[in-house]
Amino acid sequence: MGSADSKLNFRKAVIQLTTKTQPVEATDDAFWDQFWADTATSVQDVFALVPAAEIRAVREESPSNLATLCYKAVEKLVQGAESGCHSEKERQIVLNCSRLLTRVLPYIFEDPDWRGFFWSTVPGAGRGGGEDDDENARPLAESLLLAIADLLFCPDFTVQSHRRSTVDSAEDIHSLDSCEYIWEAGVGFAHSPQPNYIHDMNRMELLKLLLTCFSEAMYLPPAPDSSSVNPWVQFFCSTENRHALPLFTSLLNTVCAYDPVGYGIPYNHLLFSDYREPLVEEAAQVLIVTLDHDSATSASPTVDGTTTGTAMDDADPPGPENLFVNYLSRIHREEDFQFILKGIARLLSNPLLQTYLPNSTKKIQFHQELLVLFWKLCDFNKKFLFFVLKSSDVLDILVPILYFLNDARADQCKAGVGSGFLWGAPRRGAAAASLSCPLAARALCRDLPGRASPPTSTPRWVPALDSLPRCPTQRGDPPTPRAAARVGLMHIGVFILLLLSGERNFGVRLNKPYSVRVPMDIPVFTGTHADLLIVVFHKIITSGHQRLQPLFDCLLTIVVNVSPYLKSLSMVAANKLLHLLEAFSTTWFLFSAAQNHHLVFFLLEVFNNIIQYQFDGNSNLVYAIIRKRSVFHQLANLPTDPPAIHKALQRRRRPPEPLSRAGSQEGASMEGSRPAAPAEPGTLKTSLVATPGIDKLTEKSQVSEDGTLRSLESEPQQSSAEDSPATEVLSWKSKLPLQTIMRLLQVLVPQVEKICIDKGLTDESEILRFLQHGTLVGLLPVPHPILIRKYQANSGTAMWFRTYMWGVIYLRNVDPPVWYDTDVKLFEIQRV
């Protein structure tokens, strides 16, 4: 049968299904086989030939027929898994059923009355496999998930057969040890199977269906706590799935072993289709969804170095019930950590690759999924975090993150809740209640309530959560692959750096000279990775986008955490820090919001840490402090009387302006860099839940003399609603940590002024030379204890990660557009 005839017959079957007014018997194979037995349709064909409006029409007009369609499709997948898919026809049926379920499932999930359907039981599908086992019958969802798992390790379909010749009998899928069929060499597996395009494509289709099964989470609104468990993920990652370990390992190794550049031949990606990348993307997305687990509720192994033994350490105490999280937390061999870290670093660095031939290197697009995976690795496996920080390899992660942060900051549209008209699918009335026994259509009908009003095709405009002026947009084509939640990308980049900054080794590693010269739209400087971090953070803060202000606390906390270990800041970075202090210490900014003074406290803590613990190598910073000494004197003499505060606030009654860069000595940008581009018109965005404040995100720890950390109890908030601005100012002004800096100025300013007069100096290099050889030993106050604010797992960030992860997956899956135009609830979608 030709492709055109195949599509025509499939379309006819869909039309028959939508126009049937009577239930079709589940035993009517002649009717149901039209959808999978005699067709050779691609997944794109299925999405084009089964329109959303018709799926919703069947759901509401003929619910029993939709239920039977789903049941029959799952039944075919189960049969394929049982038989081992030895014939080409069986494989085609499995793929067709997989594509059809990928198309239909989101419309099952979007209706609350249908959500329980897949968790209803099927007669004869008991866990024991016998027909008398109906009391212990297996829900349809479990049958589907187990079939997908079996099919992902099906010889000659998704994995290479181990048969020595065609004469050998086909391998029995039930006795097959799938650990011998892991897809790629890496963690726990040394053999790298021969690449096979067909196997990769089949794996990808099944993983897409698996991801669609997991996506029920998109149709539930964000919960105040993150304790809600995704039943699909929970079952798939449980001991019920005998393939859990080899599949986890296959997904992880497939991602970390991928090299998009290949043999390094220029333009090779234009000459040859890279069939591996779609599989790697799908594997990364499935992996991060299976790892969606709130670490705040479960203990993870402590950082105690590495040991030898098997890939998964059996000596550790039992971990979470989610086996994927459990396996991830138990990886411990150095060679496995090296493989994972090198793989993730290679892929994160790929978009940064610069060559003399434009567009000659393939650029991957799934860096956001990689960042989520790296976060999960560090969060669930403290031994991996220890390994990352043990060498300067951590800088191979840092530089790409700073690149992404700098690039994403210029996103002109406010990504998230409340900007522009938001669109979603029309909300339909209730359809099927808790469906049971989808074996016979009559039995199904008996359980269904009367149908609701017929569907319409009018869009539902979802009101945003604030009162910004809006204009309606047209719903058009699905999102383009470029559409990424760039404000979410900034948050996850900052979260990762906050997590790393809580460890002393990270601060120490930052002293390595920065010589890679990744083209970024930042000033040219000669210095260390610490300088790069400060210069990029300064650019983010002064970029003028109000939506980034919630990140300022996090950015400065990172700088505070690493500051005691920074041996030598460049003049460019020193000036950037002083410019931030100058901007944040203006009276109008300090008094305009109750929390603004925290930013000044953070910066003063940075200066104090460097002066007390790294004075010798930081003459550039000391010189910058002396030059800007008036800022510190103004802070010390900050007015606290109500008239002065009122006058300062009156001065800035106009709308808030972005921080001026006038005093930041911007200088020329790096060679080869381009200004970060704003989002293109028509780009889709997904909203994000709010992130917790820095006090909830972190826990204060004091560094003892032996280098160990001691947790400190957080100080209760003293101010109350009745306090006047003057009272609040008095309470925090008296705590400004200015003593060390004032003593430094008191000692050094007269000396510098005397040298300038005596020697007639006008050249700052001479002054810097004097400061390099100076000392403040015995002249400064007793060094304060180093305070580190370590990231603290909490339900707020767990919910944020879930929202961000699914938002990225929604936007990245555009061919086919699996969830486009469905009534998602976890986030809202807007068009730029």
Secondary structure, 3 states (H helix, E strand, C coil): CCHHHHHHHHHHHHHHHHHCCCCCCCCCHHHHHHHCCCCCCCHHHHHHHCCHHHHHHHHHHCHHHHHHHHHHHHHHHHHHHHHCCCCHHHHHHHHHHHHHHHHHHHHHHCCHHHCCHHHCEEEEEECCCCHHHHHHEEEHHHHHHHHHHHHCCCECCCECCCCCCCCCCCCCCCCCCHHHHCCCCECCECCCCCCCHHHHHHHHHHHHHHHHHHHHHHHCCCCCCCCCCCHHHHHHCCCCCCCHHHHHHHHHHHHHHCCCCCCCCCCHHHHCCCCHHHHHHHHHHHHHHHCCCCHHHCCCCCCCCCCCCCCECCCCCCCCCCHHHHHHHHECCHHHHHHHHHHHHHHHHHHHCCCCCCCCCCCCCCHHHHHHHHHHHHHHCHHHHHHHHHCHHHHHHHHHHHHHHHHHCCCCCCCCCCCCCEEECCCCCCCCCCCCCCCCHHHHHHCCCCCCCCCCCCCEEECCCCCCCCCCCCCCCCCCCCCCCHHHHHHHHHHHHHHHHCCHHHHHHCCCECCCCCCCCCECCCCEHHHHHHHHHHHHHCCCCHHHHHHHHHHHHHHHHHHHHCCCCCHHHHHHHHHHHHHHCCHHHHHHCCCCHHHHHHHHHHHHHHHHHCCCCCHHHHHHHHHCHHHHHHHHCCCCCHHHHHHHHHCCCCCCCCCCCHHHCCCCECCCCCCCCCCCCCCEEECCCCCCCHHHHEEEEEECCCCCEEECCCCCCCCCCCCCHHHHHHHHHCCCCCHHHHHHHHHHHHHHHHHHHHHCCCCHHHHHHHHHHCCCCCCCCCCCCCEEEEECCCHHHHHHHHHHHHHHHHHHCCCCCCCCCCCCCCCCEEEC
